[in-house]
Amino acid sequence: HEARELLHSASGFHEGGLHDGEERRHSAASSSSSLLSSSLRRAEAAQQRGQAAMERGDFLEAEAHFSAAFDSDPSLLDIDFSVGILCSRSRARHRLGQLDAALEDLQLTVALSPRCAEALFSRGRLLIDLARYAEAADDFDEVARLAPGLHEDLTAWRARARRWAFRPPQPNRYAVLGVARDATLEDVKKAYKAAARRWHPDKNPGNLEEADRMFKAIHEAFEVLSDSRRRSELDEDLLASP
């Protein structure tokens, strides 16, 4: 990295000697450069520990190591390194369910490197999880412009984001009726009748609010699962849902 090369050259002495004032200034600069170089080495070591923790599935430890790595370069001397750390920490935070913190990392990443397609794609996926579908679609469109071959499923994610921006993904209708995704139409009809009898408001006088909600959900589930086109759309939503 350019930052590391500059630090290395700054810490060396020029040939031919120096005057007293120049030597003092150079000594101070060399000392400062050595401290910065040491900080960058610590950051790299913390990054490696974070990556190892991610591979073990210890996302909490990984997040701590990536934070240490990022904090080791507060002046952002190496932008590429900082961008990589932020993306890694965002993935760890995402896995921990810290979606807002993960998004903050990616917002900063894109601010530092607006043409980083990988960061834009990651932010798009995270925005999907946050149900911010129109913003996700914008990110996927930008990735397609910058690096159309970055991910083989980019086209599918762009289509989903656009569709969900117009109509958010559906709830799991199969779970409402208690049937498997490969259930036949006859299975769906039987499950619908049983669920409708169980949750009919007349049979739940002491729990009318919940019965009304469930009875409506059961009816909607049957309408979707008994229609081949709508059921196909549901299956696509469920395959891609967070």
C-alpha positions in Angstrom: 0.0 0.0 0.0 1.1 3.5 -0.8 0.8 4.7 2.8 3.1 2.0 4.0 5.7 2.8 1.3 5.6 6.5 2.3 6.1 5.6 6.0 9.0 3.4 5.2 10.8 6.1 3.1 10.1 8.7 5.7 11.8 6.7 8.4 15.1 6.5 6.5 18.0 9.0 6.5 19.2 10.9 3.5 22.8 10.5 2.4 25.3 13.3 2.9 24.3 14.3 6.5 22.0 17.0 7.8 22.3 20.3 9.5 21.3 20.4 13.2 17.9 21.9 12.5 17.2 19.6 9.6 18.4 16.6 11.6 16.1 17.4 14.6 13.1 17.8 12.2 13.9 14.6 10.4 14.4 12.8 13.7 11.0 13.9 14.9 9.4 12.9 11.6 11.1 9.6 11.7 9.9 8.9 15.2 6.3 9.8 14.2 6.6 7.6 11.1 7.8 4.7 13.2 4.8 5.1 15.5 2.4 5.2 12.6 4.1 2.2 11.0 3.7 0.3 14.3 0.0 1.2 14.5 -0.6 -0.1 11.0 1.2 -3.4 11.8 -1.1 -3.7 14.9 -4.1 -3.0 12.7 -3.1 -5.8 10.3 -2.6 -8.3 13.1 -6.0 -7.4 14.5 -7.6 -7.8 11.1 -6.1 -11.3 10.8 -7.5 -12.2 14.2 -10.9 -10.9 13.2 -10.9 -13.0 10.0 -10.0 -16.1 12.0 -12.8 -15.4 14.4 -15.2 -15.0 11.5 -14.2 -18.4 10.1 -14.8 -19.9 13.5 -18.3 -18.3 13.7 -17.3 -16.2 16.7 -18.8 -13.0 15.4 -18.7 -11.1 18.7 -14.9 -11.6 18.9 -14.5 -10.8 15.2 -16.3 -7.5 15.7 -14.0 -6.6 18.6 -10.9 -7.4 16.5 -12.1 -5.4 13.5 -12.9 -2.5 15.8 -9.4 -2.6 17.2 -8.0 -2.7 13.7 -10.0 0.3 12.6 -9.1 2.3 15.7 -5.4 1.6 15.0 -5.6 3.9 12.0 -7.7 6.9 13.2 -6.2 9.2 10.5 -7.3 6.8 7.8 -3.8 6.8 6.3 -4.6 3.7 4.2 -8.1 4.1 2.8 -8.2 0.7 1.1 -7.3 -1.0 4.4 -9.9 1.0 6.3 -12.5 0.2 3.7 -11.8 -3.5 4.0 -11.9 -3.4 7.8 -15.3 -1.6 7.7 -16.8 -4.1 5.3 -15.5 -7.0 7.5 -16.9 -5.4 10.7 -20.2 -4.7 9.0 -20.5 -8.4 8.1 -19.7 -9.4 11.7 -22.3 -6.9 13.0 -24.8 -8.1 10.5 -24.4 -11.7 11.7 -24.9 -10.4 15.3 -28.1 -8.8 14.4 -26.7 -5.3 14.8 -28.2 -4.0 11.6 -28.1 -0.3 12.3 -24.4 -0.5 13.3 -23.6 -2.6 10.3 -25.3 -0.1 8.1 -23.3 2.8 9.7 -20.1 0.9 8.7 -21.2 0.5 5.1 -22.3 4.2 4.9 -18.8 5.2 6.0 -17.3 2.7 3.6 -19.2 4.2 0.6 -18.3 7.7 1.7 -14.6 6.8 1.7 -14.8 4.8 -1.5 -17.9 5.7 -3.6 -17.0 3.3 -6.4 -16.5 0.3 -4.2 -19.0 -2.1 -5.8 -18.6 -4.8 -3.1 -19.5 -2.3 -0.4 -22.5 -1.1 -2.4 -23.7 -4.7 -2.9 -23.3 -5.4 0.8 -25.2 -2.3 1.6 -28.0 -3.3 -0.8 -28.3 -6.7 0.9 -28.4 -5.0 4.3 -31.0 -2.5 3.2 -33.2 -5.5 2.1 -33.0 -6.9 5.6 -34.0 -3.4 6.9 -37.0 -3.4 4.5 -35.6 -0.3 2.7 -36.2 -1.8 -0.7 -36.1 1.3 -2.9 -32.7 2.3 -1.5 -31.5 -1.3 -2.0 -32.6 -1.2 -5.6 -30.5 2.0 -6.1 -27.4 0.3 -4.7 -27.9 -2.8 -6.9 -28.3 -0.5 -9.9 -25.1 1.2 -9.1 -23.3 -2.1 -8.7 -24.6 -3.2 -12.1 -23.1 0.0 -13.6 -19.7 -0.3 -11.9 -19.2 -4.1 -11.9 -21.9 -6.0 -13.6 -20.1 -9.3 -13.2 -19.4 -8.9 -9.4 -22.0 -11.4 -8.2 -23.8 -14.0 -10.3 -27.1 -13.3 -8.4 -26.9 -9.5 -8.8 -29.6 -9.6 -11.5 -32.0 -11.5 -9.2 -31.4 -9.2 -6.3 -32.1 -6.1 -8.5 -35.4 -7.6 -9.6 -36.4 -8.5 -6.1 -35.5 -5.1 -4.7 -37.6 -3.4 -7.4 -40.5 -5.7 -6.9 -40.4 -5.4 -3.1 -40.2 -1.6 -3.4 -43.5 -1.8 -5.2 -45.0 -4.7 -3.1 -43.1 -5.8 0.1 -42.4 -9.6 0.4 -45.3 -11.7 1.6 -45.4 -13.5 5.0 -45.0 -17.2 5.0 -48.4 -18.4 4.0 -47.4 -22.1 4.3 -46.7 -21.6 8.0 -50.1 -20.0 8.5 -51.8 -23.2 7.3 -49.2 -25.5 8.7 -48.3 -27.2 5.4 -45.0 -27.9 3.7 -43.9 -25.9 0.6 -44.5 -29.0 -1.6 -48.0 -29.5 -0.3 -50.6 -30.4 -2.9 -53.7 -28.4 -3.6 -55.7 -31.1 -1.8 -53.3 -30.8 1.3 -53.9 -27.0 1.2 -57.7 -27.4 1.1 -57.7 -29.8 4.1 -55.4 -27.6 6.1 -57.5 -24.5 5.3 -60.7 -26.2 6.5 -59.1 -27.4 9.7 -57.5 -24.0 10.5 -60.7 -22.1 9.6 -62.7 -24.2 12.0 -60.2 -23.8 14.8 -60.0 -20.0 14.5 -63.6 -19.2 13.5 -64.6 -16.2 15.7 -67.8 -18.0 16.8 -65.6 -20.7 18.4 -63.4 -18.2 20.2 -65.7 -15.8 22.0 -63.2 -15.2 24.7 -60.4 -14.3 22.2 -62.2 -12.5 19.4 -59.4 -10.1 18.4 -56.8 -12.8 17.9 -59.4 -15.1 16.2 -60.4 -12.3 13.8 -56.7 -11.7 12.9 -56.0 -15.4 12.4 -59.2 -16.2 10.5 -58.3 -13.4 8.0 -54.7 -14.6 7.7 -55.9 -18.2 7.1 -58.3 -17.0 4.3 -55.5 -14.9 2.7 -53.1 -17.9 2.9 -55.6 -20.1 1.1 -56.3 -17.6 -1.6 -52.5 -17.4 -2.4 -51.7 -21.1 -2.1 -54.6 -22.1 -4.2 -53.6 -19.8 -7.1 -50.6 -21.1 -9.0 -49.3 -17.7 -10.1 -49.6 -16.1 -6.7 -48.1 -19.2 -5.1 -45.1 -19.0 -7.4 -44.5 -15.4 -6.4 -44.7 -16.4 -2.8 -42.1 -19.1 -3.3 -39.7 -16.6 -4.9 -40.2 -14.2 -2.0 -39.5 -16.9 0.6 -36.4 -18.1 -1.2 -34.9 -14.6 -1.1 -36.3 -13.2 2.1 -33.9 -12.3 4.9 
